[in-house]
Amino acid sequence: MRRKDREITDFNEMIEIIKRCDVCRIALHDDGFPYIVPLNFGLEVQGEKVFFYFHCAGKGKKLDLIARDNHATFELDCGHKLVLDEEQMDCTMDYASVIGHGTIETVKEEEKYEALKILMRQYHAEDFPFHTDMIAVTTVLKMTVKDMTGKRRKPL
């Protein structure tokens, strides 16, 4: 990382940034070009291990690409604020971000309900009751994070 003064190495600080985000972008391998898709997500932390959960339809390009190669890069960002310095005639942007790599697998049928509850907790603090009849037609994905790093301009 070029700007070491902006690097975040503290695991808990990266987790707090992730908790403030509402979209996780994943990049998949697609015939010479990355395929990037923004997704709603759920976060699970077990000690120093991080897992993301995503949901989607049962078919589509994302699933086709994951079936061919389940390695992915992820990115989350938040805390955007334009900073103007009229005296210097300059501007910049405050932000916090986390990027990393992981592998994606499909969640087994019997584990989908718990995975979807984790996903819902990212957006709603309490347990949110949802129709379980949709679980059968929902694909749930789990990313196991291999590594991640954070970066920020000004702490949140």
C-alpha positions as CSV (number, residue, x, y, z in Angstrom):
1,M,0.0,0.0,0.0
2,R,1.5,3.3,-1.1
3,R,-0.2,5.4,1.6
4,K,0.9,3.6,4.8
5,D,-0.5,6.5,6.8
6,R,-4.0,5.5,5.7
7,E,-3.5,1.7,6.1
8,I,-5.7,-0.1,8.6
9,T,-4.1,-3.2,10.0
10,D,-6.3,-3.6,13.2
11,F,-8.7,-6.5,12.6
12,N,-11.4,-5.0,14.9
13,E,-11.3,-1.7,13.1
14,M,-11.8,-3.4,9.8
15,I,-14.8,-5.3,11.2
16,E,-16.3,-2.1,12.4
17,I,-15.9,-0.6,8.9
18,I,-17.6,-3.6,7.4
19,K,-20.5,-3.3,9.8
20,R,-21.1,0.3,8.6
21,C,-21.3,-0.7,5.0
22,D,-24.5,-1.7,3.2
23,V,-23.0,-3.2,-0.1
24,C,-20.2,-5.6,-0.7
25,R,-18.9,-5.7,-4.2
26,I,-17.3,-9.0,-5.4
27,A,-15.2,-9.4,-8.5
28,L,-15.1,-12.7,-10.3
29,H,-13.0,-14.1,-13.2
30,D,-14.8,-13.7,-16.6
31,D,-12.9,-14.4,-19.7
32,G,-10.1,-11.9,-19.3
33,F,-12.1,-9.2,-17.5
34,P,-13.3,-9.0,-13.9
35,Y,-17.0,-9.3,-13.4
36,I,-18.0,-7.0,-10.5
37,V,-21.4,-7.2,-8.8
38,P,-22.7,-5.3,-5.8
39,L,-24.5,-7.4,-3.3
40,N,-26.3,-7.2,0.0
41,F,-24.4,-9.2,2.5
42,G,-24.2,-10.6,6.0
43,L,-21.1,-10.7,8.1
44,E,-20.1,-13.5,10.5
45,V,-16.9,-13.3,12.6
46,Q,-15.6,-16.4,14.4
47,G,-12.5,-15.4,16.3
48,E,-10.2,-14.1,13.5
49,K,-12.1,-15.8,10.7
50,V,-14.5,-13.7,8.6
51,F,-17.4,-15.0,6.4
52,F,-19.7,-13.1,4.1
53,Y,-23.1,-14.4,3.1
54,F,-25.0,-13.3,0.0
55,H,-28.3,-14.4,-1.6
56,C,-29.4,-14.6,-5.2
57,A,-31.6,-16.4,-7.6
58,G,-30.9,-20.0,-8.6
59,K,-29.4,-19.2,-12.0
60,G,-27.4,-16.4,-13.5
61,K,-24.0,-15.2,-14.6
62,K,-22.6,-14.8,-11.1
63,L,-23.3,-18.5,-10.3
64,D,-21.9,-19.6,-13.6
65,L,-18.7,-17.8,-12.9
66,I,-18.4,-19.1,-9.4
67,A,-18.9,-22.6,-10.6
68,R,-15.9,-22.2,-13.0
69,D,-13.7,-20.5,-10.4
70,N,-14.8,-19.7,-6.9
71,H,-12.0,-17.3,-6.1
72,A,-13.1,-13.7,-5.6
73,T,-12.0,-10.3,-4.6
74,F,-14.3,-8.2,-2.4
75,E,-14.6,-4.5,-1.6
76,L,-16.7,-2.5,0.8
77,D,-16.6,1.3,1.5
78,C,-18.4,3.9,3.6
79,G,-18.0,7.2,5.4
80,H,-17.8,9.3,2.2
81,K,-17.5,13.0,2.8
82,L,-16.3,15.6,0.5
83,V,-13.7,17.9,2.1
84,L,-13.2,21.3,0.5
85,D,-10.3,23.6,1.2
86,E,-11.2,26.9,-0.4
87,E,-8.1,28.6,0.8
88,Q,-5.9,26.0,-0.9
89,M,-8.4,25.6,-3.8
90,D,-8.3,21.9,-3.2
91,C,-10.6,19.1,-2.4
92,T,-10.4,15.5,-1.3
93,M,-12.7,12.8,0.1
94,D,-12.9,11.1,3.5
95,Y,-13.7,7.4,3.3
96,A,-13.1,4.0,4.9
97,S,-12.7,0.8,2.9
98,V,-11.9,-2.9,3.3
99,I,-10.7,-5.1,0.4
100,G,-9.6,-8.7,0.3
101,H,-9.8,-12.1,-1.2
102,G,-11.8,-15.2,-0.5
103,T,-13.5,-18.3,-1.9
104,I,-17.2,-18.7,-2.4
105,E,-19.3,-21.8,-1.9
106,T,-23.0,-22.5,-2.0
107,V,-24.7,-22.9,1.4
108,K,-26.3,-26.3,2.0
109,E,-30.1,-26.3,2.1
110,E,-30.2,-27.1,5.8
111,E,-27.9,-24.1,6.6
112,K,-29.7,-21.5,4.5
113,Y,-32.1,-20.2,7.2
114,E,-29.3,-19.4,9.6
115,A,-27.2,-17.8,6.9
116,L,-30.2,-15.6,5.8
117,K,-30.6,-14.6,9.5
118,I,-27.0,-13.4,9.5
119,L,-27.6,-11.5,6.3
120,M,-30.7,-9.8,7.7
121,R,-28.8,-8.7,10.8
122,Q,-26.6,-6.5,8.7
123,Y,-29.6,-4.4,7.9
124,H,-31.9,-4.9,10.9
125,A,-30.6,-5.1,14.5
126,E,-33.2,-7.5,15.8
127,D,-34.2,-10.9,14.4
128,F,-36.5,-10.1,11.5
129,P,-39.2,-12.8,10.7
130,F,-39.3,-13.6,7.0
131,H,-41.2,-16.1,4.9
132,T,-39.4,-19.4,4.9
133,D,-41.2,-20.5,1.8
134,M,-38.8,-18.4,-0.3
135,I,-35.8,-20.3,1.0
136,A,-36.2,-23.2,-1.4
137,V,-35.9,-20.8,-4.4
138,T,-33.1,-18.7,-2.9
139,T,-29.4,-19.5,-3.5
140,V,-27.3,-18.6,-0.5
141,L,-23.5,-18.1,-0.9
142,K,-20.8,-18.1,1.7
143,M,-17.4,-16.4,1.2
144,T,-14.6,-17.5,3.4
145,V,-12.2,-14.6,3.6
146,K,-8.5,-15.5,3.1
147,D,-7.1,-12.0,3.6
148,M,-8.2,-8.4,3.9
149,T,-6.8,-4.9,4.4
150,G,-8.3,-1.6,5.3
151,K,-7.7,2.0,4.3
152,R,-9.1,5.3,5.4
153,R,-8.7,9.0,5.1
154,K,-9.7,10.3,8.6
155,P,-11.2,7.9,11.0
156,L,-15.0,7.6,11.1
